[in-house]
Amino acid sequence: VLTPYEVSFDGIQYTLVENRSTEKGKSYQETHGYFTDLVFAVKKICQLEIAKKDSLTLKEFIEEWKTMMSKFKPLLYEN
């Protein structure tokens, strides 16, 4: 679900990075933020993925948001 993103926790904050590569194939990580709660990092992933899509209407955006969040919901709230 997270690919190409990684979330790490250092005991204080969650760090969200995206694994990327240059046109020449060299790998690097782009940091997208530091978060106090895992849910905030997940929401950022959803925002980033939706932003990669062609322009959406508000209705399409909301549907896409619901679809993406439903993928993460079992990981965040299932105990």
Distance bins in CASP14 RR format, pairs under 12 A and 6 or more apart:
PFRMAT RR
TARGET T0000
AUTHOR 0000-0000-0000
RMODE 2
METHOD distances of the structure
MODEL  1
1 7 0 0 0 0 0 1 0 0 0 0 0
1 42 0 0 0 0 1 0 0 0 0 0 0
1 45 0 0 0 0 1 0 0 0 0 0 0
1 46 0 0 0 0 0 1 0 0 0 0 0
1 49 0 0 0 0 0 1 0 0 0 0 0
1 68 0 0 0 0 1 0 0 0 0 0 0
1 69 0 0 0 0 0 1 0 0 0 0 0
1 70 0 0 0 0 0 1 0 0 0 0 0
1 71 1 0 1 0 0 0 0 0 0 0 0
1 72 1 0 0 1 0 0 0 0 0 0 0
1 73 0 0 0 0 0 1 0 0 0 0 0
1 74 0 0 0 0 1 0 0 0 0 0 0
1 75 1 0 0 1 0 0 0 0 0 0 0
1 76 0 0 0 0 0 1 0 0 0 0 0
2 8 0 0 0 0 0 1 0 0 0 0 0
2 16 0 0 0 0 1 0 0 0 0 0 0
2 17 0 0 0 0 0 1 0 0 0 0 0
2 18 0 0 0 0 1 0 0 0 0 0 0
2 19 0 0 0 0 1 0 0 0 0 0 0
2 38 0 0 0 0 0 1 0 0 0 0 0
2 41 0 0 0 0 1 0 0 0 0 0 0
2 42 0 0 0 0 1 0 0 0 0 0 0
2 44 0 0 0 0 0 1 0 0 0 0 0
2 45 1 0 0 1 0 0 0 0 0 0 0
2 46 0 0 0 0 0 1 0 0 0 0 0
2 48 0 0 0 0 0 1 0 0 0 0 0
2 49 0 0 0 0 0 1 0 0 0 0 0
2 68 0 0 0 0 0 1 0 0 0 0 0
2 71 0 0 0 0 1 0 0 0 0 0 0
2 72 0 0 0 0 1 0 0 0 0 0 0
2 75 0 0 0 0 1 0 0 0 0 0 0
3 18 0 0 0 0 1 0 0 0 0 0 0
3 19 0 0 0 0 1 0 0 0 0 0 0
3 20 0 0 0 0 0 1 0 0 0 0 0
3 45 0 0 0 0 0 1 0 0 0 0 0
3 49 0 0 0 0 0 1 0 0 0 0 0
3 71 0 0 0 0 0 1 0 0 0 0 0
4 16 0 0 0 0 0 1 0 0 0 0 0
4 17 0 0 0 0 1 0 0 0 0 0 0
4 18 1 0 1 0 0 0 0 0 0 0 0
4 19 1 0 1 0 0 0 0 0 0 0 0
4 20 1 0 0 1 0 0 0 0 0 0 0
4 21 0 0 0 0 1 0 0 0 0 0 0
4 27 0 0 0 0 0 1 0 0 0 0 0
4 28 0 0 0 0 0 1 0 0 0 0 0
4 29 0 0 0 0 1 0 0 0 0 0 0
4 30 0 0 0 0 1 0 0 0 0 0 0
4 32 0 0 0 0 0 1 0 0 0 0 0
4 45 0 0 0 0 1 0 0 0 0 0 0
4 48 0 0 0 0 0 1 0 0 0 0 0
4 49 0 0 0 0 0 1 0 0 0 0 0
4 52 0 0 0 0 0 1 0 0 0 0 0
5 14 0 0 0 0 0 1 0 0 0 0 0
5 15 0 0 0 0 0 1 0 0 0 0 0
5 16 1 0 0 1 0 0 0 0 0 0 0
5 17 1 0 0 1 0 0 0 0 0 0 0
5 18 1 0 1 0 0 0 0 0 0 0 0
5 19 1 0 0 1 0 0 0 0 0 0 0
5 20 0 0 0 0 0 1 0 0 0 0 0
5 29 0 0 0 0 1 0 0 0 0 0 0
5 30 0 0 0 0 1 0 0 0 0 0 0
5 31 0 0 0 0 0 1 0 0 0 0 0
5 32 1 0 0 1 0 0 0 0 0 0 0
5 33 0 0 0 0 0 1 0 0 0 0 0
5 41 0 0 0 0 1 0 0 0 0 0 0
5 42 0 0 0 0 1 0 0 0 0 0 0
5 44 0 0 0 0 1 0 0 0 0 0 0
5 45 1 0 1 0 0 0 0 0 0 0 0
5 46 0 0 0 0 0 1 0 0 0 0 0
5 47 0 0 0 0 0 1 0 0 0 0 0
5 48 1 0 0 1 0 0 0 0 0 0 0
5 49 0 0 0 0 1 0 0 0 0 0 0
5 72 0 0 0 0 0 1 0 0 0 0 0
6 14 0 0 0 0 0 1 0 0 0 0 0
6 15 0 0 0 0 1 0 0 0 0 0 0
6 16 1 0 0 1 0 0 0 0 0 0 0
6 17 1 0 1 0 0 0 0 0 0 0 0
6 18 1 0 0 1 0 0 0 0 0 0 0
6 19 1 0 0 1 0 0 0 0 0 0 0
6 20 0 0 0 0 0 1 0 0 0 0 0
6 29 1 0 0 1 0 0 0 0 0 0 0
6 30 0 0 0 0 0 1 0 0 0 0 0
6 31 0 0 0 0 0 1 0 0 0 0 0
6 32 0 0 0 0 0 1 0 0 0 0 0
6 33 0 0 0 0 0 1 0 0 0 0 0
6 41 0 0 0 0 0 1 0 0 0 0 0
6 45 0 0 0 0 0 1 0 0 0 0 0
7 13 0 0 0 0 0 1 0 0 0 0 0
7 14 1 0 1 0 0 0 0 0 0 0 0
7 15 1 0 0 1 0 0 0 0 0 0 0
7 16 1 0 1 0 0 0 0 0 0 0 0
7 17 1 0 0 1 0 0 0 0 0 0 0
7 18 0 0 0 0 0 1 0 0 0 0 0
7 19 0 0 0 0 0 1 0 0 0 0 0
7 31 0 0 0 0 0 1 0 0 0 0 0
7 32 0 0 0 0 1 0 0 0 0 0 0
7 33 0 0 0 0 0 1 0 0 0 0 0
7 34 0 0 0 0 0 1 0 0 0 0 0
7 35 0 0 0 0 1 0 0 0 0 0 0
7 37 0 0 0 0 0 1 0 0 0 0 0
7 38 1 0 0 1 0 0 0 0 0 0 0
7 39 0 0 0 0 0 1 0 0 0 0 0
7 40 0 0 0 0 0 1 0 0 0 0 0
7 41 1 0 1 0 0 0 0 0 0 0 0
7 42 0 0 0 0 1 0 0 0 0 0 0
7 43 0 0 0 0 0 1 0 0 0 0 0
7 44 0 0 0 0 1 0 0 0 0 0 0
7 45 0 0 0 0 1 0 0 0 0 0 0
7 72 0 0 0 0 0 1 0 0 0 0 0
7 75 0 0 0 0 0 1 0 0 0 0 0
7 76 0 0 0 0 0 1 0 0 0 0 0
8 14 1 0 0 1 0 0 0 0 0 0 0
8 15 1 0 1 0 0 0 0 0 0 0 0
8 16 0 0 0 0 1 0 0 0 0 0 0
8 17 1 0 0 1 0 0 0 0 0 0 0
8 29 0 0 0 0 0 1 0 0 0 0 0
8 31 0 0 0 0 0 1 0 0 0 0 0
8 33 0 0 0 0 0 1 0 0 0 0 0
8 34 0 0 0 0 0 1 0 0 0 0 0
8 35 0 0 0 0 0 1 0 0 0 0 0
8 38 0 0 0 0 0 1 0 0 0 0 0
8 41 0 0 0 0 1 0 0 0 0 0 0
9 15 1 0 0 1 0 0 0 0 0 0 0
9 16 0 0 0 0 0 1 0 0 0 0 0
9 34 0 0 0 0 0 1 0 0 0 0 0
9 35 0 0 0 0 1 0 0 0 0 0 0
9 36 0 0 0 0 0 1 0 0 0 0 0
9 37 0 0 0 0 0 1 0 0 0 0 0
9 38 1 0 0 1 0 0 0 0 0 0 0
9 41 0 0 0 0 1 0 0 0 0 0 0
10 34 0 0 0 0 1 0 0 0 0 0 0
10 35 0 0 0 0 0 1 0 0 0 0 0
10 36 0 0 0 0 0 1 0 0 0 0 0
11 34 0 0 0 0 0 1 0 0 0 0 0
11 36 0 0 0 0 0 1 0 0 0 0 0
11 38 0 0 0 0 0 1 0 0 0 0 0
12 34 0 0 0 0 1 0 0 0 0 0 0
12 35 0 0 0 0 0 1 0 0 0 0 0
12 36 0 0 0 0 1 0 0 0 0 0 0
12 37 0 0 0 0 0 1 0 0 0 0 0
13 31 0 0 0 0 0 1 0 0 0 0 0
13 33 0 0 0 0 1 0 0 0 0 0 0
13 34 1 0 1 0 0 0 0 0 0 0 0
13 35 1 0 0 1 0 0 0 0 0 0 0
13 36 1 0 0 1 0 0 0 0 0 0 0
13 37 0 0 0 0 1 0 0 0 0 0 0
13 38 0 0 0 0 0 1 0 0 0 0 0
13 40 0 0 0 0 0 1 0 0 0 0 0
13 41 0 0 0 0 1 0 0 0 0 0 0
14 31 0 0 0 0 0 1 0 0 0 0 0
14 32 0 0 0 0 0 1 0 0 0 0 0
14 33 0 0 0 0 1 0 0 0 0 0 0
14 34 1 0 0 1 0 0 0 0 0 0 0
14 35 1 0 1 0 0 0 0 0 0 0 0
14 36 1 0 0 1 0 0 0 0 0 0 0
14 37 1 0 0 1 0 0 0 0 0 0 0
14 38 1 0 1 0 0 0 0 0 0 0 0
14 39 0 0 0 0 1 0 0 0 0 0 0
14 40 1 0 0 1 0 0 0 0 0 0 0
14 41 1 0 1 0 0 0 0 0 0 0 0
14 42 0 0 0 0 1 0 0 0 0 0 0
14 43 0 0 0 0 0 1 0 0 0 0 0
14 44 0 0 0 0 1 0 0 0 0 0 0
14 45 0 0 0 0 0 1 0 0 0 0 0
15 29 0 0 0 0 1 0 0 0 0 0 0
15 30 0 0 0 0 0 1 0 0 0 0 0
15 31 1 0 0 1 0 0 0 0 0 0 0
15 32 0 0 0 0 1 0 0 0 0 0 0
15 33 1 0 0 1 0 0 0 0 0 0 0
15 34 1 0 1 0 0 0 0 0 0 0 0
15 35 1 0 0 1 0 0 0 0 0 0 0
15 36 0 0 0 0 0 1 0 0 0 0 0
15 38 0 0 0 0 0 1 0 0 0 0 0
15 40 0 0 0 0 0 1 0 0 0 0 0
15 41 0 0 0 0 1 0 0 0 0 0 0
15 44 0 0 0 0 0 1 0 0 0 0 0
16 29 0 0 0 0 0 1 0 0 0 0 0
16 30 0 0 0 0 1 0 0 0 0 0 0
16 31 1 0 0 1 0 0 0 0 0 0 0
16 32 1 0 1 0 0 0 0 0 0 0 0
16 33 1 0 1 0 0 0 0 0 0 0 0
16 34 1 0 0 1 0 0 0 0 0 0 0
16 35 1 0 0 1 0 0 0 0 0 0 0
16 37 0 0 0 0 0 1 0 0 0 0 0
16 38 0 0 0 0 1 0 0 0 0 0 0
16 39 0 0 0 0 0 1 0 0 0 0 0
16 40 0 0 0 0 1 0 0 0 0 0 0
16 41 1 0 1 0 0 0 0 0 0 0 0
16 42 0 0 0 0 1 0 0 0 0 0 0
16 43 0 0 0 0 0 1 0 0 0 0 0
16 44 1 0 1 0 0 0 0 0 0 0 0
16 45 1 0 0 1 0 0 0 0 0 0 0
16 46 0 0 0 0 0 1 0 0 0 0 0
16 47 0 0 0 0 0 1 0 0 0 0 0
16 48 0 0 0 0 1 0 0 0 0 0 0
17 27 0 0 0 0 0 1 0 0 0 0 0
17 28 0 0 0 0 1 0 0 0 0 0 0
17 29 1 0 1 0 0 0 0 0 0 0 0
17 30 1 0 0 1 0 0 0 0 0 0 0
17 31 1 0 1 0 0 0 0 0 0 0 0
17 32 1 0 0 1 0 0 0 0 0 0 0
17 33 0 0 0 0 1 0 0 0 0 0 0
17 34 0 0 0 0 0 1 0 0 0 0 0
17 35 0 0 0 0 0 1 0 0 0 0 0
17 41 0 0 0 0 0 1 0 0 0 0 0
17 44 0 0 0 0 0 1 0 0 0 0 0
17 45 0 0 0 0 0 1 0 0 0 0 0
17 48 0 0 0 0 0 1 0 0 0 0 0
18 27 0 0 0 0 0 1 0 0 0 0 0
18 28 0 0 0 0 1 0 0 0 0 0 0
18 29 1 0 0 1 0 0 0 0 0 0 0
18 30 1 0 1 0 0 0 0 0 0 0 0
18 31 0 0 0 0 1 0 0 0 0 0 0
18 32 1 0 0 1 0 0 0 0 0 0 0
18 33 0 0 0 0 0 1 0 0 0 0 0
18 41 0 0 0 0 0 1 0 0 0 0 0
18 44 0 0 0 0 0 1 0 0 0 0 0
18 45 0 0 0 0 1 0 0 0 0 0 0
18 48 1 0 0 1 0 0 0 0 0 0 0
18 49 0 0 0 0 0 1 0 0 0 0 0
18 52 0 0 0 0 0 1 0 0 0 0 0
19 25 0 0 0 0 0 1 0 0 0 0 0
19 26 0 0 0 0 0 1 0 0 0 0 0
19 27 1 0 0 1 0 0 0 0 0 0 0
19 28 0 0 0 0 1 0 0 0 0 0 0
19 29 1 0 1 0 0 0 0 0 0 0 0
19 30 0 0 0 0 1 0 0 0 0 0 0
19 31 0 0 0 0 0 1 0 0 0 0 0
19 32 0 0 0 0 0 1 0 0 0 0 0
20 26 0 0 0 0 1 0 0 0 0 0 0
20 27 1 0 0 1 0 0 0 0 0 0 0
20 28 1 0 1 0 0 0 0 0 0 0 0
20 29 1 0 0 1 0 0 0 0 0 0 0
20 30 1 0 1 0 0 0 0 0 0 0 0
20 31 0 0 0 0 0 1 0 0 0 0 0
20 32 0 0 0 0 0 1 0 0 0 0 0
20 48 0 0 0 0 0 1 0 0 0 0 0
21 27 1 0 1 0 0 0 0 0 0 0 0
21 28 1 0 0 1 0 0 0 0 0 0 0
21 29 0 0 0 0 0 1 0 0 0 0 0
21 30 0 0 0 0 0 1 0 0 0 0 0
22 28 1 0 0 1 0 0 0 0 0 0 0
22 30 0 0 0 0 0 1 0 0 0 0 0
30 48 0 0 0 0 1 0 0 0 0 0 0
31 41 0 0 0 0 0 1 0 0 0 0 0
31 44 0 0 0 0 0 1 0 0 0 0 0
32 40 0 0 0 0 0 1 0 0 0 0 0
32 41 0 0 0 0 1 0 0 0 0 0 0
32 42 0 0 0 0 0 1 0 0 0 0 0
32 43 0 0 0 0 0 1 0 0 0 0 0
32 44 1 0 1 0 0 0 0 0 0 0 0
32 45 0 0 0 0 1 0 0 0 0 0 0
32 46 0 0 0 0 0 1 0 0 0 0 0
32 47 0 0 0 0 1 0 0 0 0 0 0
32 48 1 0 0 1 0 0 0 0 0 0 0
32 49 0 0 0 0 0 1 0 0 0 0 0
32 51 0 0 0 0 0 1 0 0 0 0 0
33 40 0 0 0 0 1 0 0 0 0 0 0
33 41 1 0 0 1 0 0 0 0 0 0 0
33 43 0 0 0 0 0 1 0 0 0 0 0
33 44 1 0 0 1 0 0 0 0 0 0 0
33 45 0 0 0 0 0 1 0 0 0 0 0
33 47 0 0 0 0 0 1 0 0 0 0 0
33 48 0 0 0 0 0 1 0 0 0 0 0
34 40 0 0 0 0 1 0 0 0 0 0 0
34 41 0 0 0 0 1 0 0 0 0 0 0
34 44 0 0 0 0 0 1 0 0 0 0 0
35 41 1 0 1 0 0 0 0 0 0 0 0
35 42 0 0 0 0 1 0 0 0 0 0 0
35 43 0 0 0 0 1 0 0 0 0 0 0
35 44 1 0 0 1 0 0 0 0 0 0 0
35 45 0 0 0 0 0 1 0 0 0 0 0
37 43 0 0 0 0 1 0 0 0 0 0 0
37 44 0 0 0 0 0 1 0 0 0 0 0
37 76 0 0 0 0 0 1 0 0 0 0 0
38 44 0 0 0 0 0 1 0 0 0 0 0
38 45 0 0 0 0 0 1 0 0 0 0 0
38 72 0 0 0 0 1 0 0 0 0 0 0
38 75 0 0 0 0 1 0 0 0 0 0 0
38 76 1 0 0 1 0 0 0 0 0 0 0
38 77 0 0 0 0 0 1 0 0 0 0 0
39 45 0 0 0 0 0 1 0 0 0 0 0
39 46 0 0 0 0 0 1 0 0 0 0 0
39 69 0 0 0 0 1 0 0 0 0 0 0
39 72 0 0 0 0 1 0 0 0 0 0 0
39 73 0 0 0 0 0 1 0 0 0 0 0
39 75 0 0 0 0 0 1 0 0 0 0 0
39 76 1 0 0 1 0 0 0 0 0 0 0
39 77 0 0 0 0 1 0 0 0 0 0 0
40 46 0 0 0 0 0 1 0 0 0 0 0
40 47 0 0 0 0 0 1 0 0 0 0 0
40 72 0 0 0 0 0 1 0 0 0 0 0
40 76 0 0 0 0 0 1 0 0 0 0 0
41 47 0 0 0 0 0 1 0 0 0 0 0
41 48 0 0 0 0 0 1 0 0 0 0 0
41 72 0 0 0 0 1 0 0 0 0 0 0
41 75 0 0 0 0 0 1 0 0 0 0 0
41 76 0 0 0 0 0 1 0 0 0 0 0
42 48 0 0 0 0 0 1 0 0 0 0 0
42 49 0 0 0 0 0 1 0 0 0 0 0
42 65 0 0 0 0 0 1 0 0 0 0 0
42 68 0 0 0 0 1 0 0 0 0 0 0
42 69 1 0 0 1 0 0 0 0 0 0 0
42 70 0 0 0 0 0 1 0 0 0 0 0
42 71 0 0 0 0 1 0 0 0 0 0 0
42 72 1 0 1 0 0 0 0 0 0 0 0
42 73 0 0 0 0 1 0 0 0 0 0 0
42 74 0 0 0 0 0 1 0 0 0 0 0
42 75 0 0 0 0 1 0 0 0 0 0 0
42 76 1 0 0 1 0 0 0 0 0 0 0
42 77 0 0 0 0 0 1 0 0 0 0 0
43 49 0 0 0 0 0 1 0 0 0 0 0
43 50 0 0 0 0 0 1 0 0 0 0 0
43 65 0 0 0 0 1 0 0 0 0 0 0
43 68 0 0 0 0 1 0 0 0 0 0 0
43 69 1 0 0 1 0 0 0 0 0 0 0
43 72 0 0 0 0 1 0 0 0 0 0 0
43 73 0 0 0 0 0 1 0 0 0 0 0
43 76 0 0 0 0 0 1 0 0 0 0 0
44 50 0 0 0 0 0 1 0 0 0 0 0
44 51 0 0 0 0 0 1 0 0 0 0 0
44 68 0 0 0 0 0 1 0 0 0 0 0
44 72 0 0 0 0 0 1 0 0 0 0 0
45 51 0 0 0 0 0 1 0 0 0 0 0
45 52 0 0 0 0 0 1 0 0 0 0 0
45 65 0 0 0 0 0 1 0 0 0 0 0
45 68 1 0 0 1 0 0 0 0 0 0 0
45 69 0 0 0 0 1 0 0 0 0 0 0
45 71 0 0 0 0 1 0 0 0 0 0 0
45 72 1 0 0 1 0 0 0 0 0 0 0
45 75 0 0 0 0 0 1 0 0 0 0 0
45 76 0 0 0 0 0 1 0 0 0 0 0
46 52 0 0 0 0 0 1 0 0 0 0 0
46 53 0 0 0 0 0 1 0 0 0 0 0
46 61 0 0 0 0 0 1 0 0 0 0 0
46 62 0 0 0 0 0 1 0 0 0 0 0
46 64 0 0 0 0 1 0 0 0 0 0 0
46 65 1 0 0 1 0 0 0 0 0 0 0
46 66 0 0 0 0 1 0 0 0 0 0 0
46 67 0 0 0 0 1 0 0 0 0 0 0
46 68 1 0 1 0 0 0 0 0 0 0 0
46 69 1 0 0 1 0 0 0 0 0 0 0
46 70 0 0 0 0 0 1 0 0 0 0 0
46 71 0 0 0 0 1 0 0 0 0 0 0
46 72 1 0 0 1 0 0 0 0 0 0 0
46 73 0 0 0 0 0 1 0 0 0 0 0
46 76 0 0 0 0 0 1 0 0 0 0 0
47 53 0 0 0 0 0 1 0 0 0 0 0
47 61 0 0 0 0 0 1 0 0 0 0 0
47 64 0 0 0 0 0 1 0 0 0 0 0
47 65 0 0 0 0 1 0 0 0 0 0 0
47 68 0 0 0 0 1 0 0 0 0 0 0
47 69 0 0 0 0 0 1 0 0 0 0 0
48 68 0 0 0 0 0 1 0 0 0 0 0
49 56 0 0 0 0 0 1 0 0 0 0 0
49 61 0 0 0 0 0 1 0 0 0 0 0
49 64 0 0 0 0 1 0 0 0 0 0 0
49 65 0 0 0 0 1 0 0 0 0 0 0
49 67 0 0 0 0 0 1 0 0 0 0 0
49 68 1 0 0 1 0 0 0 0 0 0 0
49 69 0 0 0 0 0 1 0 0 0 0 0
49 71 0 0 0 0 0 1 0 0 0 0 0
49 72 0 0 0 0 0 1 0 0 0 0 0
50 56 1 0 0 1 0 0 0 0 0 0 0
50 58 0 0 0 0 0 1 0 0 0 0 0
50 60 0 0 0 0 1 0 0 0 0 0 0
50 61 1 0 0 1 0 0 0 0 0 0 0
50 62 0 0 0 0 0 1 0 0 0 0 0
50 63 0 0 0 0 0 1 0 0 0 0 0
50 64 1 0 1 0 0 0 0 0 0 0 0
50 65 1 0 0 1 0 0 0 0 0 0 0
50 66 0 0 0 0 0 1 0 0 0 0 0
50 67 0 0 0 0 1 0 0 0 0 0 0
50 68 1 0 0 1 0 0 0 0 0 0 0
50 69 0 0 0 0 0 1 0 0 0 0 0
51 61 0 0 0 0 0 1 0 0 0 0 0
51 64 0 0 0 0 0 1 0 0 0 0 0
51 65 0 0 0 0 0 1 0 0 0 0 0
51 68 0 0 0 0 0 1 0 0 0 0 0
52 64 0 0 0 0 0 1 0 0 0 0 0
52 68 0 0 0 0 0 1 0 0 0 0 0
53 60 0 0 0 0 1 0 0 0 0 0 0
53 61 0 0 0 0 1 0 0 0 0 0 0
53 63 0 0 0 0 0 1 0 0 0 0 0
53 64 1 0 0 1 0 0 0 0 0 0 0
53 65 0 0 0 0 0 1 0 0 0 0 0
53 67 0 0 0 0 0 1 0 0 0 0 0
53 68 0 0 0 0 0 1 0 0 0 0 0
54 60 0 0 0 0 1 0 0 0 0 0 0
54 61 0 0 0 0 0 1 0 0 0 0 0
54 64 0 0 0 0 0 1 0 0 0 0 0
55 61 0 0 0 0 1 0 0 0 0 0 0
55 64 0 0 0 0 0 1 0 0 0 0 0
56 62 0 0 0 0 1 0 0 0 0 0 0
56 63 0 0 0 0 1 0 0 0 0 0 0
56 64 1 0 0 1 0 0 0 0 0 0 0
56 65 0 0 0 0 1 0 0 0 0 0 0
57 63 0 0 0 0 1 0 0 0 0 0 0
57 64 0 0 0 0 0 1 0 0 0 0 0
58 64 0 0 0 0 0 1 0 0 0 0 0
58 65 0 0 0 0 0 1 0 0 0 0 0
59 65 0 0 0 0 0 1 0 0 0 0 0
59 66 0 0 0 0 0 1 0 0 0 0 0
60 66 0 0 0 0 0 1 0 0 0 0 0
60 67 0 0 0 0 0 1 0 0 0 0 0
61 67 0 0 0 0 0 1 0 0 0 0 0
61 68 0 0 0 0 0 1 0 0 0 0 0
62 68 0 0 0 0 0 1 0 0 0 0 0
62 69 0 0 0 0 0 1 0 0 0 0 0
63 69 0 0 0 0 0 1 0 0 0 0 0
63 70 0 0 0 0 0 1 0 0 0 0 0
64 70 0 0 0 0 0 1 0 0 0 0 0
64 71 0 0 0 0 0 1 0 0 0 0 0
65 71 0 0 0 0 0 1 0 0 0 0 0
65 72 0 0 0 0 0 1 0 0 0 0 0
66 72 0 0 0 0 0 1 0 0 0 0 0
66 73 0 0 0 0 0 1 0 0 0 0 0
67 73 0 0 0 0 0 1 0 0 0 0 0
69 75 0 0 0 0 0 1 0 0 0 0 0
69 76 0 0 0 0 1 0 0 0 0 0 0
69 77 0 0 0 0 0 1 0 0 0 0 0
70 76 0 0 0 0 0 1 0 0 0 0 0
70 77 0 0 0 0 0 1 0 0 0 0 0
72 78 0 0 0 0 0 1 0 0 0 0 0
END
